[in-house]
Amino acid sequence: MVRSPQTLSEADRRLVAAWAADCAERVLGLFEAEAPADDRPRALIARTRAFARGERHTAEEIRRRFAGGVGAGEVKAPAAAAAARAAGQAVAVCHMGAHALGAAGYAVKAASLAAPDRPEAVKDEIRWQLTHMTAEVRVALRSLPPVGENRSGPLGPGLLASGQLGTIIRDLQFGLAQSDPD
C-alpha cells in the first residue's frame, strides 16, 4: 500500500499538530463568545496538544478524530463556525498531516470573518502562523503537495482547495516556500 504524500510521518504529524493547535487556539475565543458553555473545540485542541506531546496513541486518535466536533450549523456566526472547524482540522492531524494546513486555513478564515473591516487580517494571521512555527514544522509542511493537486487527502480538490479557504492555504504554502524567517 502506497502512503499518501499528505500523511507525513508520525514524528512529523506530532510536530505539526502542536503548531495546528496554536493556530486553532488563536481564534478559539471567537467560538467561545458565540457558545460560551460549549467546550468541544477547546477539548479538541487539548487532544491535539496531547497527541503532539506523545501522550495519545496514533491509532486511538485516528479512531476518535471525528468525535467531539461541532457540526455545521450549530453556531450562527461564521467566524465561530470557522474557529470550530480549525479545532476539528487540528485534531485530525493525527490521521493526516495535511490537516495542519486545514487548521491554519480555517483559523485565518475565522480571523478575517471576525474583522470584515480589516482586509489585512488575512495577511496578518498568515504572517503570524509563518513566524510561529519551528524550522522542523516548516520542513514538514513544505513536503506536502500544493493544495488542489493531490487527491489522496484533505488538500485534494474540494473544500480546502476552493474559495477563500483555498486562497488562504495557497498563500500559506507560498509563504512556506520562501526563505526561512530571520
Disulfide bonds with the S-S distance in Angstrom:
none
